[in-house]
Amino acid sequence: MKSSILIVSYLWKDTWKRWCELPGSPAARLWITALLVVVATIILTAFQLVERSLQQRLERFGLDTLLVRQAVTPDSPRFVIQGREADEFAFLGDAGRKLRLRQLFARGQTEWGGQNLIVFTFSPEALPLLVEMLSTQAEAVCISDELPLNTKLRVRVNHRTFNACVARPPNWLRALCSDDFLLVPQGSLPDEEQSGWVETTVFQRGPTSPPMDRIIAAVNALASFNRRQSPQIQSALPLMRELEELRRRHQQWRAVLAGILGAAVALVYGAIAVLEFRQNLFVGALLRSFGAPARLLYFRHWLENAALANFASLGALFIVFLLQPVILESLGFTKAPPQETNGPAAMIFLWVNLGAFLSSLPVAAGLRQPVGEILS
């Protein structure tokens, strides 16, 4: 036991002396590892942030939400200001929740200034779906996630002023508009309606309804059957495909970066370990002849490489954490929560330690050489 302690003490002093005499050896390993870890962390974190952004957009829009827009001009057969016009998408009401609105070309301005609100009008048939947002104390509703809830304000649309109440949009209606907007009854803005509008249908698919791609195909087929221009359709399908493609590319980049990082650590650390092992080959053989276990000499090289690799990785991740606002701003992101770097950090430490282990294998092979051949 005492001899093992003395051997370990000698090996530690020998390693420290070698670092002091040849500082370029540990410095090169630290620098290369830190540089690779910084690059890998930034790339993988950026992928995670883009993936999270797409996931949030997908959740905000809704997996089962469909948005159909059609322009209605004054010369269109569907241009009906008063009365009940034909609803060509009435069949959607049997497959889920459907809301029809008219988006006017006018904009609303609040009394607080600067609010450029999109204006939608709703018919009496839409009241059951909007009743939770409507107020008996106001003739209009300002849908906003930022303004104080239930706040009363005055909104001006051209020459007409409305008393509006602030309400939050239900989840199924968030796909309608990403900004604040105004809901007013149809007929409240007759002058603005004379210029036409964008017929907007918000549809939320029911749990037992056909798949969304079949519903979209039916909407396009109906427009083709009626010999009309295909409507503008928004759904979560493109976002889902984009998210799947991003995740696939993310996995590919994780594999590529992991391979580069592990291979670089193994090659650089292994080459330096072999050179240092050959330089101290006689001393190592002499220690083995005195009874020092070969596995203890091997562990010295392995632990040295592992310590340098992990220290460089920790330092690189700490630098990335300190410079995170600057890095993310340059990539076009806001400040990310700490958990965004947990996944890349775990993977990086795994492959760095694997590279450190592989770099010590040539030393293990060299220690198999008989002591007599070295000392003879």
The 8 nearest C-alpha neighbors of each residue, nearest first, counted from 0:
[[1, 3, 2, 4, 5, 6, 7, 291],
 [0, 2, 4, 3, 5, 6, 7, 8],
 [1, 3, 5, 4, 0, 6, 291, 7],
 [4, 2, 6, 0, 5, 1, 7, 291],
 [3, 5, 1, 7, 2, 6, 8, 0],
 [4, 6, 8, 2, 3, 7, 9, 1],
 [7, 5, 3, 9, 8, 4, 2, 10],
 [8, 6, 10, 4, 9, 5, 11, 3],
 [9, 7, 5, 11, 6, 10, 4, 12],
 [8, 10, 6, 12, 7, 11, 13, 5],
 [9, 11, 13, 7, 12, 8, 14, 6],
 [10, 12, 14, 8, 13, 9, 7, 15],
 [13, 11, 15, 9, 14, 10, 16, 8],
 [12, 14, 10, 16, 11, 15, 9, 17],
 [15, 13, 17, 11, 12, 16, 10, 18],
 [14, 16, 12, 18, 17, 13, 11, 19],
 [17, 15, 13, 19, 18, 14, 12, 20],
 [16, 18, 14, 20, 19, 15, 21, 13],
 [19, 17, 22, 15, 21, 16, 20, 14],
 [20, 18, 16, 17, 22, 21, 15, 14],
 [19, 21, 17, 18, 22, 16, 15, 23],
 [22, 20, 18, 23, 19, 17, 24, 25],
 [23, 21, 18, 24, 19, 25, 26, 20],
 [22, 24, 26, 21, 27, 25, 18, 28],
 [23, 25, 22, 27, 26, 21, 28, 18],
 [26, 24, 28, 27, 23, 22, 29, 18],
 [27, 25, 23, 29, 28, 24, 30, 22],
 [28, 26, 30, 24, 25, 29, 23, 31],
 [27, 29, 25, 31, 26, 30, 32, 24],
 [28, 30, 26, 311, 32, 27, 31, 33],
 [29, 31, 27, 33, 32, 28, 26, 34],
 [32, 30, 34, 28, 33, 29, 27, 35],
 [31, 33, 35, 29, 34, 30, 311, 36],
 [34, 32, 315, 311, 36, 30, 35, 31],
 [35, 33, 31, 37, 32, 36, 30, 38],
 [34, 36, 32, 38, 37, 33, 39, 31],
 [35, 37, 33, 39, 34, 38, 40, 32],
 [38, 36, 40, 34, 35, 39, 315, 33],
 [39, 37, 35, 41, 36, 40, 42, 34],
 [38, 40, 36, 42, 37, 41, 43, 35],
 [39, 41, 37, 43, 38, 42, 44, 36],
 [42, 40, 44, 38, 39, 43, 45, 37],
 [41, 43, 45, 39, 44, 40, 38, 46],
 [42, 44, 46, 40, 45, 41, 343, 39],
 [45, 43, 47, 41, 46, 42, 40, 340],
 [46, 44, 48, 42, 47, 43, 41, 49],
 [45, 47, 43, 49, 44, 48, 50, 249],
 [46, 48, 50, 44, 45, 49, 51, 43],
 [49, 47, 51, 45, 50, 46, 52, 44],
 [50, 48, 52, 46, 51, 47, 45, 53],
 [49, 51, 47, 53, 48, 52, 46, 54],
 [52, 50, 54, 48, 49, 53, 47, 55],
 [51, 53, 49, 55, 54, 50, 48, 56],
 [54, 52, 56, 50, 55, 51, 57, 49],
 [53, 55, 51, 57, 52, 56, 50, 58],
 [56, 54, 58, 52, 57, 53, 59, 51],
 [57, 55, 59, 53, 54, 58, 60, 52],
 [56, 58, 54, 60, 55, 59, 61, 53],
 [59, 57, 55, 61, 56, 60, 54, 62],
 [60, 58, 56, 57, 61, 55, 173, 174],
 [59, 61, 174, 57, 58, 56, 173, 64],
 [62, 60, 58, 64, 63, 59, 57, 235],
 [61, 63, 235, 64, 57, 60, 58, 234],
 [64, 62, 204, 61, 203, 65, 211, 235],
 [65, 63, 203, 61, 202, 62, 234, 204],
 [64, 66, 234, 202, 233, 201, 203, 67],
 [65, 67, 201, 233, 232, 200, 202, 234],
 [68, 66, 232, 200, 231, 199, 230, 233],
 [67, 69, 199, 231, 198, 230, 197, 200],
 [70, 68, 198, 230, 197, 71, 231, 199],
 [69, 71, 197, 198, 196, 72, 68, 195],
 [70, 72, 196, 195, 197, 78, 75, 69],
 [71, 73, 195, 75, 74, 70, 78, 196],
 [72, 74, 75, 195, 78, 194, 71, 193],
 [75, 73, 72, 76, 78, 71, 77, 195],
 [74, 76, 77, 72, 78, 73, 71, 79],
 [77, 75, 78, 74, 79, 73, 71, 72],
 [78, 76, 75, 79, 84, 71, 85, 72],
 [77, 79, 75, 76, 73, 71, 80, 72],
 [80, 78, 81, 77, 84, 82, 83, 76],
 [81, 79, 78, 82, 192, 186, 193, 189],
 [82, 80, 79, 83, 186, 84, 185, 78],
 [81, 83, 84, 80, 79, 122, 85, 186],
 [84, 82, 85, 81, 79, 80, 86, 122],
 [83, 85, 79, 82, 86, 77, 78, 81],
 [84, 86, 87, 83, 77, 89, 88, 79],
 [85, 87, 88, 89, 84, 83, 90, 99],
 [86, 88, 89, 85, 90, 221, 222, 218],
 [89, 87, 90, 86, 91, 218, 92, 200],
 [88, 90, 91, 86, 87, 92, 93, 97],
 [89, 91, 92, 88, 93, 94, 87, 86],
 [92, 90, 94, 93, 89, 88, 95, 97],
 [91, 93, 90, 97, 94, 95, 89, 96],
 [94, 92, 91, 90, 95, 89, 96, 208],
 [95, 93, 91, 208, 92, 205, 204, 96],
 [96, 94, 205, 204, 92, 203, 93, 97],
 [95, 97, 203, 202, 92, 204, 98, 205],
 [98, 96, 202, 92, 201, 95, 203, 91],
 [97, 99, 201, 200, 125, 202, 100, 96],
 [100, 98, 200, 199, 201, 97, 125, 101],
 [99, 101, 199, 121, 120, 119, 198, 200],
 [102, 100, 198, 120, 119, 197, 199, 196],
 [101, 103, 119, 197, 196, 118, 100, 198],
 [104, 102, 196, 105, 118, 119, 101, 197],
 [103, 105, 196, 102, 106, 191, 118, 195],
 [106, 104, 103, 118, 191, 156, 107, 117],
 [107, 105, 117, 116, 118, 115, 156, 104],
 [106, 108, 156, 116, 155, 115, 154, 117],
 [107, 109, 155, 114, 154, 115, 116, 156],
 [110, 108, 154, 111, 112, 114, 153, 155],
 [109, 111, 112, 153, 154, 108, 152, 155],
 [110, 112, 109, 113, 114, 108, 152, 153],
 [113, 111, 110, 109, 114, 108, 115, 154],
 [112, 114, 115, 108, 111, 109, 110, 116],
 [115, 113, 108, 112, 109, 116, 107, 111],
 [116, 114, 108, 107, 106, 113, 117, 109],
 [117, 115, 107, 180, 106, 114, 179, 118],
 [116, 118, 180, 106, 181, 107, 119, 115],
 [119, 117, 181, 103, 102, 106, 180, 116],
 [120, 118, 102, 182, 101, 181, 103, 100],
 [119, 121, 183, 185, 101, 184, 182, 100],
 [122, 120, 184, 100, 185, 125, 183, 101],
 [121, 123, 124, 125, 185, 184, 120, 126],
 [124, 122, 125, 126, 121, 184, 185, 127],
 [123, 125, 122, 126, 127, 121, 99, 128],
 [126, 124, 123, 122, 128, 127, 121, 98],
 [125, 127, 129, 128, 123, 130, 124, 122],
 [128, 126, 130, 129, 125, 124, 131, 123],
 [127, 129, 126, 125, 130, 98, 131, 96],
 [130, 128, 126, 131, 132, 127, 133, 125],
 [129, 131, 133, 127, 132, 126, 128, 134],
 [132, 130, 129, 133, 128, 134, 127, 166],
 [131, 133, 130, 129, 166, 134, 140, 167],
 [134, 132, 130, 131, 140, 129, 135, 139],
 [133, 135, 136, 137, 132, 164, 138, 140],
 [134, 136, 137, 133, 138, 164, 139, 130],
 [135, 137, 134, 138, 164, 162, 163, 133],
 [138, 136, 163, 162, 139, 134, 135, 164],
 [137, 139, 162, 163, 161, 183, 136, 140],
 [140, 138, 163, 183, 137, 182, 162, 161],
 [139, 141, 163, 164, 182, 181, 165, 142],
 [140, 142, 181, 165, 164, 180, 163, 166],
 [143, 141, 166, 180, 179, 167, 165, 168],
 [144, 142, 179, 145, 167, 146, 141, 166],
 [143, 145, 167, 146, 142, 179, 168, 166],
 [144, 146, 143, 147, 179, 148, 167, 142],
 [145, 147, 143, 144, 148, 165, 150, 166],
 [148, 146, 150, 149, 145, 165, 144, 143],
 [147, 149, 165, 150, 166, 146, 167, 164],
 [150, 148, 165, 164, 166, 151, 147, 146],
 [149, 151, 165, 148, 164, 147, 152, 146],
 [152, 150, 164, 163, 149, 165, 162, 153],
 [153, 151, 163, 162, 164, 150, 154, 110],
 [152, 154, 162, 161, 110, 163, 109, 160],
 [155, 153, 109, 161, 108, 160, 107, 110],
 [154, 156, 160, 108, 107, 159, 157, 109],
 [157, 155, 107, 159, 158, 106, 160, 108],
 [156, 158, 159, 155, 107, 105, 106, 160],
 [159, 157, 156, 160, 155, 188, 190, 191],
 [160, 158, 156, 155, 157, 161, 188, 154],
 [159, 161, 155, 154, 156, 153, 158, 162],
 [162, 160, 154, 153, 163, 155, 139, 138],
 [161, 163, 153, 137, 138, 152, 139, 154],
 [164, 162, 139, 140, 137, 152, 151, 153],
 [163, 165, 151, 140, 149, 150, 141, 137],
 [164, 166, 141, 149, 150, 148, 142, 140],
 [167, 165, 142, 148, 132, 149, 141, 143],
 [166, 168, 142, 143, 144, 169, 148, 165],
 [169, 167, 142, 172, 173, 170, 166, 143],
 [170, 168, 172, 171, 167, 173, 132, 131],
 [169, 171, 172, 173, 168, 59, 61, 174],
 [170, 172, 169, 173, 203, 61, 64, 174],
 [173, 171, 170, 169, 174, 175, 168, 201],
 [174, 172, 175, 170, 171, 60, 168, 176],
 [173, 175, 60, 172, 176, 59, 171, 177],
 [174, 176, 173, 172, 201, 177, 66, 60],
 [177, 175, 178, 174, 173, 179, 180, 172],
 [176, 178, 173, 179, 174, 175, 180, 59],
 [179, 177, 176, 180, 143, 116, 117, 144],
 [178, 180, 143, 142, 116, 177, 141, 117],
 [181, 179, 117, 116, 142, 141, 118, 178],
 [180, 182, 141, 118, 140, 119, 117, 142],
 [181, 183, 119, 140, 120, 139, 118, 141],
 [182, 184, 139, 120, 119, 121, 185, 181],
 [185, 183, 121, 120, 187, 122, 186, 182],
 [186, 184, 120, 121, 187, 122, 183, 188],
 [185, 187, 189, 188, 184, 81, 80, 192],
 [186, 188, 185, 184, 189, 183, 120, 159],
 [187, 189, 186, 191, 190, 192, 185, 159],
 [190, 188, 192, 186, 191, 187, 193, 80],
 [191, 189, 193, 192, 188, 194, 187, 186],
 [190, 192, 193, 189, 188, 194, 105, 103],
 [191, 193, 189, 194, 195, 190, 188, 196],
 [192, 194, 191, 190, 195, 189, 73, 80],
 [195, 193, 192, 191, 73, 196, 72, 190],
 [196, 194, 72, 192, 193, 71, 73, 103],
 [197, 195, 103, 71, 102, 101, 70, 198],
 [196, 198, 70, 102, 69, 101, 71, 199],
 [197, 199, 101, 69, 68, 70, 100, 196],
 [200, 198, 68, 100, 67, 99, 101, 197],
 [201, 199, 99, 67, 98, 66, 202, 100],
 [200, 202, 66, 98, 97, 65, 99, 199],
 [203, 201, 97, 65, 96, 64, 200, 66],
 [202, 204, 64, 96, 95, 63, 65, 97],
 [205, 203, 95, 63, 94, 64, 208, 202],
 [204, 206, 95, 208, 207, 94, 203, 96],
 [205, 207, 208, 204, 95, 209, 94, 63],
 [208, 206, 205, 209, 94, 204, 95, 210],
 [207, 209, 205, 94, 206, 204, 210, 95],
 [210, 208, 211, 213, 207, 214, 94, 204],
 [211, 209, 213, 212, 208, 214, 204, 63],
 [210, 212, 214, 213, 215, 209, 63, 204],
 [211, 213, 215, 214, 210, 216, 236, 209],
 [214, 212, 216, 211, 215, 210, 217, 209],
 [213, 215, 211, 217, 216, 212, 218, 210],
 [216, 214, 218, 212, 217, 213, 211, 219],
 [215, 217, 213, 219, 214, 218, 220, 212],
 [218, 216, 220, 214, 215, 219, 221, 213],
 [219, 217, 215, 221, 220, 216, 214, 222],
 [218, 220, 222, 216, 221, 217, 229, 223],
 [221, 219, 217, 223, 222, 218, 216, 224],
 [220, 222, 224, 218, 223, 219, 217, 225],
 [223, 221, 219, 225, 227, 220, 224, 229],
 [222, 224, 226, 220, 221, 225, 227, 219],
 [223, 225, 221, 226, 222, 220, 227, 219],
 [226, 224, 222, 223, 227, 221, 220, 228],
 [227, 225, 223, 224, 222, 228, 221, 229],
 [228, 226, 222, 225, 223, 229, 224, 230],
 [227, 229, 230, 222, 226, 223, 69, 225],
 [228, 230, 222, 219, 227, 231, 223, 69],
 [231, 229, 69, 68, 232, 228, 67, 222],
 [230, 232, 68, 67, 69, 229, 233, 66],
 [233, 231, 67, 66, 230, 68, 234, 65],
 [234, 232, 66, 65, 67, 231, 235, 64],
 [235, 233, 65, 236, 64, 66, 232, 237],
 [234, 236, 238, 62, 237, 239, 57, 61],
 [235, 237, 239, 238, 234, 240, 212, 62],
 [238, 236, 240, 239, 235, 241, 234, 242],
 [239, 237, 241, 235, 236, 240, 242, 57],
 [238, 240, 236, 242, 241, 237, 235, 243],
 [241, 239, 243, 237, 242, 238, 244, 236],
 [240, 242, 238, 244, 239, 243, 237, 245],
 [243, 241, 245, 239, 240, 244, 238, 246],
 [242, 244, 240, 246, 245, 241, 239, 247],
 [245, 243, 247, 241, 242, 246, 240, 248],
 [246, 244, 242, 248, 247, 243, 249, 241],
 [245, 247, 249, 243, 248, 244, 242, 250],
 [248, 246, 244, 250, 249, 245, 243, 251],
 [247, 249, 251, 245, 250, 246, 252, 244],
 [250, 248, 246, 252, 247, 251, 245, 253],
 [251, 249, 253, 247, 248, 252, 246, 254],
 [250, 252, 248, 254, 249, 253, 255, 247],
 [251, 253, 255, 249, 254, 250, 256, 248],
 [254, 252, 250, 256, 251, 255, 257, 249],
 [253, 255, 257, 251, 252, 256, 258, 250],
 [256, 254, 252, 258, 257, 253, 259, 251],
 [257, 255, 259, 253, 258, 254, 252, 260],
 [258, 256, 254, 260, 255, 259, 253, 261],
 [257, 259, 255, 261, 256, 260, 262, 254],
 [260, 258, 256, 262, 257, 261, 263, 255],
 [259, 261, 257, 263, 258, 262, 256, 264],
 [260, 262, 354, 350, 258, 264, 263, 259],
 [261, 263, 265, 259, 264, 260, 258, 266],
 [264, 262, 266, 260, 265, 261, 259, 267],
 [263, 265, 354, 261, 267, 262, 266, 268],
 [264, 266, 358, 354, 262, 269, 263, 268],
 [267, 265, 269, 263, 264, 268, 270, 262],
 [268, 266, 270, 264, 269, 265, 263, 271],
 [267, 269, 271, 265, 270, 358, 264, 266],
 [268, 270, 358, 272, 266, 265, 267, 271],
 [271, 269, 273, 267, 272, 268, 266, 274],
 [270, 272, 274, 268, 273, 269, 275, 267],
 [273, 271, 269, 275, 270, 274, 276, 268],
 [274, 272, 276, 270, 271, 275, 269, 277],
 [275, 273, 271, 277, 276, 272, 278, 270],
 [274, 276, 278, 272, 277, 273, 271, 279],
 [277, 275, 273, 279, 278, 274, 280, 272],
 [278, 276, 280, 274, 279, 275, 273, 281],
 [277, 279, 275, 276, 280, 274, 281, 273],
 [280, 278, 276, 282, 277, 281, 283, 275],
 [279, 281, 277, 283, 282, 276, 278, 284],
 [282, 280, 284, 283, 279, 285, 373, 374],
 [283, 281, 285, 279, 284, 280, 286, 287],
 [282, 284, 286, 280, 285, 281, 279, 287],
 [285, 283, 287, 281, 286, 370, 282, 288],
 [284, 286, 288, 282, 283, 287, 281, 289],
 [287, 285, 289, 283, 288, 291, 284, 282],
 [286, 288, 291, 284, 290, 289, 285, 292],
 [287, 289, 285, 286, 290, 284, 370, 291],
 [290, 288, 286, 287, 291, 285, 284, 292],
 [289, 291, 287, 288, 292, 286, 285, 293],
 [290, 292, 287, 286, 289, 293, 288, 6],
 [293, 291, 295, 294, 290, 287, 296, 286],
 [294, 292, 296, 295, 297, 366, 291, 287],
 [293, 295, 297, 292, 296, 298, 363, 366],
 [296, 294, 298, 297, 293, 292, 299, 291],
 [297, 295, 299, 293, 294, 298, 300, 292],
 [298, 296, 294, 299, 295, 300, 363, 293],
 [297, 299, 301, 295, 296, 300, 302, 294],
 [298, 300, 296, 297, 302, 301, 303, 295],
 [301, 299, 303, 298, 297, 302, 304, 359],
 [302, 300, 298, 359, 304, 303, 299, 305],
 [301, 303, 305, 299, 304, 300, 298, 306],
 [304, 302, 300, 306, 301, 305, 299, 307],
 [303, 305, 307, 301, 302, 355, 306, 308],
 [304, 306, 302, 308, 355, 303, 307, 309],
 [307, 305, 303, 309, 304, 308, 302, 310],
 [308, 306, 310, 304, 305, 309, 311, 29],
 [307, 309, 305, 311, 310, 306, 304, 312],
 [310, 308, 312, 306, 311, 307, 305, 313],
 [309, 311, 307, 313, 312, 308, 306, 314],
 [310, 312, 33, 314, 29, 308, 309, 313],
 [313, 311, 309, 315, 314, 310, 33, 316],
 [314, 312, 310, 316, 315, 311, 309, 317],
 [313, 315, 317, 311, 312, 316, 310, 318],
 [314, 316, 33, 312, 318, 317, 313, 37],
 [317, 315, 319, 313, 318, 314, 320, 312],
 [316, 318, 320, 314, 315, 319, 313, 321],
 [319, 317, 315, 321, 320, 316, 322, 314],
 [318, 320, 316, 322, 317, 321, 323, 315],
 [319, 321, 323, 317, 318, 322, 316, 324],
 [322, 320, 318, 319, 323, 317, 324, 316],
 [321, 323, 319, 325, 320, 324, 326, 318],
 [322, 324, 320, 326, 325, 319, 321, 327],
 [325, 323, 327, 326, 322, 334, 328, 333],
 [324, 326, 328, 322, 323, 327, 329, 330],
 [327, 325, 323, 329, 328, 324, 322, 330],
 [328, 326, 330, 332, 324, 329, 325, 323],
 [329, 327, 331, 325, 330, 332, 326, 324],
 [328, 330, 326, 327, 331, 325, 332, 324],
 [331, 329, 327, 328, 332, 326, 45, 325],
 [330, 332, 328, 329, 327, 333, 326, 45],
 [333, 331, 327, 328, 330, 334, 329, 335],
 [332, 334, 328, 335, 327, 331, 324, 330],
 [335, 333, 324, 327, 332, 336, 323, 328],
 [334, 336, 333, 337, 339, 48, 332, 327],
 [335, 337, 338, 339, 334, 340, 333, 48],
 [338, 336, 339, 340, 335, 341, 320, 334],
 [339, 337, 341, 340, 336, 342, 335, 343],
 [338, 340, 337, 341, 336, 44, 335, 47],
 [339, 341, 338, 343, 342, 344, 44, 337],
 [342, 340, 338, 344, 343, 339, 345, 337],
 [341, 343, 345, 344, 340, 346, 339, 338],
 [342, 344, 346, 340, 345, 341, 347, 40],
 [345, 343, 347, 341, 346, 342, 340, 348],
 [346, 344, 348, 342, 347, 343, 341, 349],
 [345, 347, 349, 343, 344, 348, 350, 342],
 [346, 348, 344, 350, 349, 345, 351, 343],
 [349, 347, 351, 345, 346, 350, 352, 344],
 [348, 350, 346, 347, 352, 351, 353, 345],
 [351, 349, 353, 261, 347, 352, 348, 354],
 [350, 352, 348, 354, 353, 349, 261, 347],
 [353, 351, 355, 354, 350, 349, 348, 305],
 [352, 354, 350, 356, 351, 355, 349, 357],
 [353, 355, 265, 261, 264, 351, 357, 352],
 [356, 354, 352, 358, 305, 353, 304, 357],
 [355, 357, 353, 354, 358, 359, 352, 301],
 [356, 358, 354, 359, 360, 355, 265, 353],
 [359, 357, 269, 265, 355, 356, 268, 360],
 [360, 358, 301, 362, 357, 356, 361, 269],
 [359, 361, 363, 362, 357, 358, 364, 356],
 [362, 360, 364, 363, 359, 365, 273, 358],
 [363, 361, 365, 360, 364, 359, 366, 273],
 [362, 364, 360, 366, 361, 365, 297, 359],
 [363, 365, 361, 362, 366, 367, 360, 368],
 [366, 364, 362, 367, 363, 368, 361, 276],
 [365, 367, 363, 368, 364, 362, 293, 297],
 [366, 368, 365, 364, 369, 363, 293, 370],
 [367, 369, 366, 365, 370, 372, 364, 373],
 [370, 368, 371, 372, 367, 373, 366, 284],
 [369, 371, 373, 284, 372, 374, 368, 288],
 [372, 370, 374, 373, 369, 375, 284, 288],
 [373, 371, 375, 370, 369, 374, 368, 284],
 [372, 374, 370, 371, 375, 281, 284, 369],
 [373, 375, 371, 372, 370, 281, 284, 285],
 [374, 372, 373, 371, 370, 281, 369, 284]]
